[in-house]
Every structure is written in structure tokens, then in C-alpha cells.
Amino acid sequence: AAMSRKNYEEEIADRLKILETAVHQLREELDKLDDELSEDQIAQFSELDELRKRSRSTFQELVDASDEKFDDVQDRMEQYWRSLGREIKAFDDQLKH
């Protein structure tokens, strides 16, 4: 079981890296658009960034969790991961229009 947990943690680490890179790229795009950004977009991005931070700290919690707690944290991690992915996509789509 320890091995599968380790694999899972590595997989989540990879996924998070991809999402964090996406957030970073969005931030760079936003910097370029600085003057054209609406208040809403700025607020939306800071929410996105907050979600990124929470996902990151939940991941840390996941790695540190005891085996008993692991499942609970894993569920939360999945939710964060999905939310973050959705929010990034929504934000990205909006920027392209």
C-alpha cells in the first residue's frame, strides 16, 4: 500500500506542477495586459492564485498525513485539483476572447 500511496503522491506532484505552471503563465499574460484588465479579472486571478496556494498546502498535508488521515486529505486534494483546473481553464478562455 505504501508504494501505491507514493505513486499517487508523485502523480499529484506532477499534476500540481502543470497547474502551477499554467497559473504562472496566466500571470505573465496578465502582466502584459495590465492596463486592459478589468477589476473582475484581477479579482478572479487572485482567487485563482489563492486556490493554487491552498492546493499546494493541501498537497503538503497529503504528504505528511498519517495512513488513517490519508483518504480524507486525498479527497480534498482531488477537489482542489479539479477546481484549480476548472478555474484556470475558465480564466484562460476568458482571456482569449
N, C-alpha and C positions, 0 to 999 in steps of 0.2 A: 504493500500500500504506500510505503514511503516513496518508492520510485515514481508511482503514478502522480503522487502529490508534487513531487519535484518537477516532473514533466509539465504538469499543469501550471505550476508557478513560472516555469520558463516560457511557456506559451503566453501566459498573461503578460509577462515582462515584455515579450516581443510585440504583442498587440498594443500595449501601452506606449511603447516606443514609437510605433507607427502613428498612433493618435497624437502623441505629444509633438511629433514632427509636423503633423498636419496643423496643430494649433500654432506652432511656431511659424509655419509658412503663412497662415492666415494673418498672424500678427505683422509679418513683413509686408503683406499686401495692404493691410490697413494703414501701416505707416506711410506707404506710397500715396494712399488715397486721403491722407489726413484731412485735408480741407473739405473733401466731399462727403465725409462721414456724417451721418445723422446721429443725434443723441441716442436714438434707439439702437443703432448698430454698435455704438460704443458700449452701451449698457449690456447689449446681448453678448458682446465679446467678453466683457469682464465676468459675466455669468459663466460663459464657456470656460474661461480661464480658472474660475473658482471650481468648476466641475472637474477640470483637469487636476487641480491640486488635491481635491477630495479623492479622486480616483487613485492618485499617486499614494496618498497616505493610507487609503484602504488597502492598496497593494502591500504596503509595508506591514500593515496589520495582518494581512493574509500570511505573509512570510513568517511573522512572529507568532502566529496563532498556535495554540496547542491543538492536538488532533481532535479534541472534543469540540473546540470552537470553530475548527476549520470550515465545516459545512456552512455555518451561519455567515461567516465572513465571505465565503465563496459566493453565496447567493447575492450578497450586497455588491461584491466585486463585479459580478455579471451585470447587475442592474446599472451600476455606474458606467461600466464599459459600453453597454448598449446605449445609454443616454448620451454619453460623450460622442459616440459615433454618429448618432442621430443629429445632435446639435451641430457638430462640425459640418455634416452634410447640408443641413438646412442653411447654415450660415454661408457656406461656400456657394450654394445655389443662388442665394440672395445676392451675393457679391457679383456673380456673373451676369446678373440682369441689369 
